[in-house]
Amino acid sequence: MDLSNFTTLQNLESAFGGESMANRKYLFFAEVARKLGFADIAKLFRETAEQETQHAFAHFVLLHPELVVQDPAALTTEQKHEIMSRCLSLAIEGETYEYTTMYPEFTAAAQKDRDNPAAEEFITQAKESAVHADTFREAAHRFGLLKSVENYHADRYSEALDVLNGGHTANKAAGNDPKTRKWICKVCSMIYDPLAGDPDSGILAGTVFEEIPEDWHCPICGASKKSFIPLEEKVAA
C-alpha cells in the first residue's frame, strides 16, 4: 500500500486509534455487565472487543508492513532481530512521547482548567461545578504520576533493545536508604518516591514508604500498599 498519501495515512492512524479504543471500552463495559449479573451482555461485549482488535490489527498491518511475519521459519536470525528491534523502537517512541509530551501537556491543561475563572465561578454556584473541579484535580494528579510510569516503560524497552543488539543487562538494585528508596506498583508500575510523597492522598513529601498507612492505595490503579515492591534502579558497575 502507498503510504505517501498523507490523508490516507492520517485516516489509517485514526482508524487504528478508534478501533483500539473501542476494544478497551467494550472490555470495560463487559466488566460492568459481569458485575451487574448480565452474563450474556458481558459475553457480547467481550466478543465484539475481540473483533475490534482484529480490525485494529488490520489497520496496523497497513501502517507497518515491515512488521508482518508470514513464515517465521523462513526468516534469518538477523531478520528476526530487525523486526523485533523495530517493535521495541516503536514502543520506546510511543512511551517517550507520552512521558515527555502528552502527559505533561495534559497535566498543564488540567491544571489550567481547574484554575480558570469560569471554573471558579461554577464551584461557588453549583455542586456539579465542584465535582468538575475535583475531576480536573484528579486528572492533573494522575497525568503527573503517569509521566514517571511511561518513563520507566521507555527505559525498560531501551534496555531490552540494547540486550537484543548484543549489549549487557544493566546492574540494578533497590536503594538502601528508606528516605530515597523508591517503590513500584506491581499492577500498573506507578512509582512512589518518598521525596515527593503523595500529597493528593495525604502523604507528605519526605514520607518513607514504610510509614505510609496500610490502608493507602495506589493513586493510579487502586492496588493496595502490599502490591508495591522496592524499585530496582541502575547502579554503577
TIKOL-614717 format. One line per 10 residues: number of its first residue (from 0); their letters; for each residue x, y, z of N, C-alpha, C. Coordinates in steps of 0.02 Angstrom, whole numbers, plus 50000, padded with zeros to 5 digits. Example, Ala and Ser with C-alpha at 12.3 -4.5 7.8 and 13.67 -1.06 7.14 Angstrom:
<rs>
0) AS) 50660:49716:50390:50615:49775:50390:50660:49835:50390; 50642:49888:50354:50684:49947:50357:50645:50002:50394
</rs>
This chain:
<rs>
0) MDLSNFTTLQ) 50042:49940:50000:50000:50000:50000:50043:50062:50000; 50023:50113:49962:50061:50176:49958:50042:50222:50015; 50089:50231:50062:50076:50274:50120:50101:50345:50110; 50118:50361:50047:50141:50429:50034:50083:50478:50034; 50022:50452:50027:49962:50495:50031:49950:50513:50104; 49962:50575:50121:49959:50596:50191:49890:50588:50221; 49838:50603:50182:49770:50597:50207:49753:50525:50224; 49771:50479:50180:49758:50408:50193:49797:50384:50254; 49858:50407:50261:49899:50389:50319:49866:50412:50383; 49844:50475:50384:49810:50501:50443:49746:50462:50458
10) NLESAFGGES) 49709:50446:50406:49646:50409:50416:49659:50339:50444; 49712:50307:50420:49729:50241:50446:49748:50245:50520; 49788:50296:50537:49808:50304:50607:49748:50318:50651; 49701:50359:50626:49641:50374:50664:49597:50312:50671; 49593:50273:50618:49553:50212:50620:49583:50162:50670; 49649:50156:50669:49683:50111:50717:49668:50133:50788; 49674:50199:50799:49660:50225:50866:49589:50214:50887; 49542:50224:50841:49471:50215:50857:49454:50143:50873; 49480:50096:50833:49466:50026:50845:49499:50002:50910; 49559:50027:50924:49594:50009:50986:49555:50034:51046
20) MANRKYLFFA) 49531:50095:51042:49492:50124:51097:49427:50085:51107; 49395:50066:51052:49333:50028:51056:49345:49962:51093; 49402:49929:51078:49418:49866:51112:49420:49875:51188; 49458:49925:51211:49464:49935:51283:49398:49957:51314; 49360:49998:51277:49296:50022:51303:49247:49964:51312; 49244:49919:51262:49198:49863:51266:49219:49814:51320; 49284:49806:51331:49306:49763:51386:49286:49793:51453; 49289:49859:51458:49266:49892:51519:49191:49880:51528; 49152:49889:51474:49081:49877:51477:49066:49805:51497; 49105:49759:51471:49096:49688:51487:49105:49676:51562
30) EVARKLGFAD) 49155:49709:51591:49167:49702:51662:49109:49731:51703; 49083:49788:51680:49025:49817:51714:48965:49770:51710; 48953:49742:51651:48897:49696:51642:48906:49633:51685; 48967:49608:51689:48980:49549:51731:48964:49563:51804; 48986:49620:51829:48974:49638:51898:48900:49646:51913; 48862:49668:51863:48790:49679:51873:48749:49616:51860; 48783:49562:51840:48749:49499:51830:48721:49487:51761; 48740:49529:51712:48716:49520:51644:48767:49480:51604; 48769:49415:51615:48820:49372:51584:48818:49373:51508; 48758:49371:51480:48752:49370:51407:48777:49435:51375
40) IAKLFRETAE) 48762:49491:51407:48785:49555:51380:48860:49561:51388; 48886:49536:51444:48959:49537:51454:48994:49498:51399; 48965:49440:51383:48993:49397:51330:48991:49434:51263; 48937:49469:51249:48930:49507:51187:48984:49561:51183; 48995:49597:51237:49046:49649:51237:49116:49620:51226; 49130:49563:51258:49197:49533:51251:49208:49509:51179; 49156:49478:51150:49163:49454:51081:49174:49512:51033; 49135:49566:51043:49143:49625:51000:49211:49657:51009; 49235:49658:51071:49301:49686:51085:49355:49649:51046; 49350:49583:51043:49399:49544:51005:49395:49559:50931
50) QETQHAFAHF) 49335:49570:50906:49326:49588:50836:49358:49656:50821; 49349:49703:50868:49380:49769:50860:49456:49763:50859; 49483:49716:50898:49555:49704:50899:49579:49683:50830; 49542:49638:50799:49561:49615:50733:49557:49671:50682; 49508:49716:50690:49504:49774:50645:49566:49818:50654; 49584:49829:50718:49642:49871:50732:49706:49840:50703; 49712:49774:50711:49771:49739:50683:49775:49748:50608; 49717:49744:50574:49716:49750:50501:49740:49819:50480; 49721:49871:50518:49745:49938:50503:49820:49944:50516; 49842:49915:50572:49912:49921:50592:49958:49887:50542
60) VLLHPELVVQ) 49935:49832:50514:49974:49796:50463:49987:49841:50403; 49937:49881:50384:49945:49927:50328:49993:49984:50347; 49991:50005:50410:50035:50058:50432:50107:50035:50439; 50117:49972:50458:50184:49946:50469:50193:49877:50436; 50195:49876:50370:50203:49812:50335:50270:49779:50350; 50319:49818:50374:50384:49789:50390:50381:49742:50450; 50325:49743:50486:50318:49700:50545:50278:49637:50532; 50253:49630:50471:50213:49571:50454:50257:49510:50449; 50239:49458:50486:50277:49395:50486:50233:49340:50456; 50248:49319:50396:50209:49268:50362:50235:49198:50380
70) DPAALTTEQK) 50300:49190:50376:50331:49124:50389:50393:49134:50432; 50386:49130:50498:50444:49141:50542:50503:49096:50527; 50489:49034:50505:50543:48987:50491:50586:49009:50432; 50559:49050:50389:50596:49072:50330:50640:49131:50344; 50636:49160:50404:50674:49219:50421:50742:49201:50451; 50791:49240:50435:50857:49231:50465:50856:49261:50535; 50906:49244:50574:50911:49273:50641:50916:49349:50637; 50953:49373:50588:50961:49445:50579:50894:49478:50563; 50854:49446:50521:50789:49474:50503:50742:49475:50563; 50745:49423:50603:50703:49420:50663:50722:49476:50711
80) HEIMSRCLSL) 50786:49485:50719:50810:49539:50763:50790:49607:50737; 50792:49615:50671:50774:49679:50641:50701:49695:50655; 50657:49645:50647:50586:49655:50660:50574:49670:50733; 50607:49632:50777:50597:49642:50849:50625:49710:50870; 50680:49729:50839:50710:49794:50853:50663:49850:50834; 50628:49842:50778:50580:49892:50756:50521:49897:50805; 50497:49840:50829:50443:49840:50878:50463:49878:50941; 50523:49863:50965:50547:49896:51026:50557:49971:51014; 50582:49988:50955:50593:50059:50940:50527:50097:50938; 50476:50066:50909:50410:50098:50907:50381:50105:50977
90) AIEGETYEYT) 50393:50054:51018:50368:50057:51087:50403:50112:51126; 50469:50117:51117:50508:50170:51150:50483:50238:51128; 50472:50245:51062:50448:50308:51035:50381:50329:51066; 50336:50280:51070:50270:50294:51098:50273:50312:51172; 50309:50273:51211:50314:50286:51282:50349:50353:51296; 50401:50367:51257:50438:50429:51267:50394:50489:51251; 50355:50484:51197:50308:50538:51181:50259:50549:51238; 50236:50494:51268:50187:50501:51322:50215:50537:51383; 50278:50518:51402:50303:50549:51464:50337:50616:51453; 50358:50631:51390:50391:50696:51378:50344:50748:51351
100) TMYPEFTAAA) 50291:50727:51317:50247:50775:51284:50174:50767:51305; 50145:50708:51294:50074:50700:51304:50052:50714:51376; 50080:50677:51424:50057:50686:51493:50075:50754:51522; 50134:50782:51508:50147:50850:51532:50097:50901:51505; 50079:50894:51441:50030:50940:51412:49961:50929:51443; 49942:50866:51453:49878:50851:51485:49876:50879:51556; 49933:50872:51591:49936:50897:51660:49927:50972:51662; 49962:51007:51618:49956:51081:51615:49885:51102:51598; 49854:51067:51551:49786:51084:51531:49737:51073:51588; 49745:51017:51623:49700:51002:51679:49707:51054:51734
110) QKDRDNPAAE) 49769:51073:51748:49781:51123:51799:49752:51191:51778; 49758:51206:51715:49731:51270:51689:49655:51270:51694; 49624:51216:51674:49551:51212:51677:49526:51216:51749; 49564:51187:51794:49543:51187:51864:49545:51258:51893; 49591:51299:51869:49602:51365:51898:49570:51422:51860; 49540:51409:51802:49516:51465:51763:49455:51498:51797; 49443:51562:51782:49389:51599:51815:49320:51567:51807; 49307:51539:51749:49242:51508:51739:49232:51449:51786; 49283:51408:51794:49278:51351:51838:49269:51374:51910; 49305:51427:51931:49298:51452:51999:49227:51478:52012
120) EFITQAKESA) 49200:51510:51961:49132:51536:51968:49082:51479:51976; 49092:51426:51935:49047:51368:51938:49051:51335:52007; 49112:51333:52036:49121:51300:52100:49079:51334:52154; 49076:51399:52150:49039:51437:52201:48964:51433:52190; 48941:51414:52132:48870:51417:52116:48834:51350:52115; 48872:51296:52103:48837:51233:52096:48880:51174:52116; 48846:51124:52143:48881:51063:52164:48913:51029:52104; 48880:51032:52047:48907:51000:51987:48975:51029:51969; 48983:51094:51978:49046:51125:51962:49101:51102:52010; 49082:51090:52072:49131:51065:52121:49155:50995:52100
130) VHADTFREAA) 49108:50956:52075:49126:50889:52051:49174:50894:51993; 49161:50941:51948:49205:50951:51891:49275:50971:51914; 49279:51015:51962:49344:51037:51987:49383:50978:52016; 49348:50936:52054:49381:50877:52083:49406:50831:52027; 49366:50826:51974:49386:50783:51918:49449:50810:51885; 49451:50876:51874:49510:50907:51844:49571:50897:51889; 49561:50904:51954:49616:50897:52002:49644:50826:52000; 49598:50777:51998:49620:50708:51995:49655:50693:51929; 49630:50722:51875:49661:50711:51810:49732:50738:51809; 49742:50798:51836:49808:50828:51837:49856:50785:51878
140) HRFGLLKSVE) 49831:50761:51935:49873:50719:51978:49891:50655:51943; 49842:50623:51912:49855:50559:51880:49901:50566:51820; 49891:50618:51779:49935:50628:51722:50007:50638:51745; 50015:50675:51801:50082:50686:51828:50115:50621:51849; 50076:50577:51880:50103:50512:51902:50120:50468:51842; 50078:50470:51791:50089:50427:51733:50151:50446:51693; 50173:50509:51700:50234:50530:51666:50292:50486:51687; 50300:50474:51752:50356:50433:51776:50347:50360:51756; 50285:50338:51753:50271:50269:51732:50293:50258:51660; 50275:50304:51616:50294:50297:51546:50369:50303:51537
150) NYHADRYSEA) 50401:50344:51578:50474:50350:51577:50505:50282:51594; 50477:50250:51646:50501:50184:51667:50492:50133:51611; 50433:50134:51579:50421:50087:51524:50471:50098:51467; 50483:50161:51449:50529:50176:51395:50599:50152:51411; 50619:50160:51474:50685:50137:51495:50691:50061:51488; 50638:50025:51507:50640:49952:51502:50644:49929:51430; 50606:49963:51386:50610:49945:51315:50680:49960:51288; 50710:50016:51309:50777:50033:51287:50828:49981:51308; 50821:49957:51370:50866:49905:51395:50857:49841:51355; 50794:49823:51340:50782:49762:51302:50812:49767:51232
160) LDVLNGGHTA) 50805:49826:51202:50833:49837:51136:50909:49832:51137; 50940:49859:51189:51012:49856:51196:51037:49784:51202; 51002:49745:51243:51020:49674:51252:51011:49636:51186; 50956:49651:51152:50942:49618:51088:50999:49631:51038; 51028:49690:51042:51082:49708:50996:51151:49690:51021; 51153:49647:51072:51217:49621:51095:51244:49654:51158; 51207:49699:51188:51229:49732:51249:51220:49688:51310; 51238:49714:51367:51233:49676:51429:51176:49703:51473; 51147:49658:51511:51094:49678:51557:51123:49724:51610; 51090:49780:51622:51115:49829:51670:51110:49802:51741
170) NKAAGNDPKT) 51160:49820:51783:51158:49802:51853:51107:49846:51889; 51062:49815:51926:51011:49852:51961:51005:49829:52033; 50984:49875:52076:50973:49859:52146:50927:49911:52177; 50891:49890:52228:50848:49937:52264:50892:49979:52310; 50872:50040:52321:50910:50085:52365:50912:50061:52437; 50965:50078:52473:50972:50057:52542:50942:50107:52591; 50937:50170:52570:50912:50223:52614:50837:50230:52607; 50798:50216:52660:50725:50222:52656:50702:50291:52636; 50742:50342:52649:50722:50411:52634:50722:50425:52559; 50759:50386:52521:50763:50397:52449:50742:50334:52409
180) RKWICKVCSM) 50732:50278:52443:50714:50216:52408:50644:50222:52378; 50639:50209:52313:50576:50211:52278:50542:50142:52278; 50477:50143:52272:50437:50082:52270:50393:50084:52208; 50381:50025:52178:50342:50021:52116:50283:49973:52124; 50227:49994:52096:50166:49953:52098:50172:49896:52047; 50162:49835:52070:50167:49777:52025:50110:49774:51975; 50056:49810:51989:49997:49807:51945:50003:49856:51887; 50021:49920:51902:50020:49971:51849:50087:50007:51839; 50138:49991:51880:50205:50021:51876:50208:50092:51903; 50157:50115:51941:50161:50180:51974:50220:50179:52022
190) IYDPLAGDPD) 50260:50232:52021:50320:50235:52063:50310:50284:52120; 50318:50259:52181:50313:50303:52240:50383:50327:52258; 50392:50393:52258:50455:50424:52276:50446:50460:52342; 50480:50438:52395:50472:50469:52461:50488:50543:52461; 50532:50565:52416:50550:50636:52414:50490:50679:52391; 50446:50648:52351:50387:50684:52326:50325:50669:52367; 50322:50607:52395:50263:50587:52432:50203:50579:52385; 50143:50583:52414:50081:50580:52375:50032:50629:52408; 50046:50694:52400:50007:50747:52435:49932:50742:52424; 49911:50724:52363:49840:50720:52349:49806:50665:52389
200) SGILAGTVFE) 49845:50618:52414:49818:50563:52455:49834:50574:52529; 49861:50633:52545:49877:50649:52614:49945:50626:52637; 49986:50603:52590:50054:50579:52607:50103:50635:52591; 50131:50665:52643:50175:50723:52634:50242:50703:52603; 50273:50751:52568:50339:50740:52541:50387:50724:52598; 50431:50676:52587:50478:50656:52639:50454:50596:52679; 50395:50570:52663:50368:50512:52699:50396:50448:52669; 50433:50410:52708:50461:50347:52683:50403:50298:52673; 50412:50251:52628:50358:50205:52611:50334:50166:52671; 50380:50146:52714:50361:50105:52772:50314:50142:52819
210) EIPEDWHCPI) 50314:50208:52817:50272:50247:52863:50204:50265:52833; 50193:50246:52771:50127:50259:52740:50075:50214:52773; 50016:50239:52789:49963:50198:52819:49948:50137:52776; 49931:50082:52809:49919:50019:52774:49857:50022:52729; 49812:50068:52742:49752:50072:52700:49762:50118:52639; 49823:50142:52629:49839:50182:52570:49835:50139:52508; 49811:50167:52453:49807:50130:52390:49843:50167:52335; 49863:50130:52284:49896:50160:52226:49850:50212:52196; 49873:50274:52187:49831:50327:52161:49813:50319:52087; 49845:50272:52052:49828:50261:51982:49779:50204:51973
220) CGASKKSFIP) 49796:50145:52000:49754:50086:51988:49714:50063:52049; 49729:50090:52108:49692:50072:52167:49718:50010:52202; 49774:49982:52180:49802:49923:52212:49823:49940:52283; 49825:49890:52327:49842:49901:52397:49917:49914:52405; 49934:49939:52463:50005:49952:52479:50047:49889:52472; 50017:49831:52485:50053:49768:52481:50074:49751:52410; 50044:49785:52361:50061:49772:52291:50125:49806:52269; 50155:49846:52314:50217:49882:52296:50278:49843:52319; 50330:49848:52278:50395:49817:52294:50449:49869:52283; 50507:49861:52315:50561:49909:52305:50581:49912:52231
230) LEEKVAA) 50591:49973:52206:50610:49982:52136:50685:49973:52128; 50704:49927:52084:50774:49916:52070:50796:49964:52015; 50847:50003:52029:50872:50053:51981:50944:50036:51963; 50966:50065:51907:51034:50052:51883:51085:50075:51934; 51136:50034:51942:51192:50051:51987:51257:50047:51948; 51306:50083:51970:51371:50083:51937:51401:50013:51938; 51432:49993:51883:51462:49926:51879:51520:49920:51926
</rs>
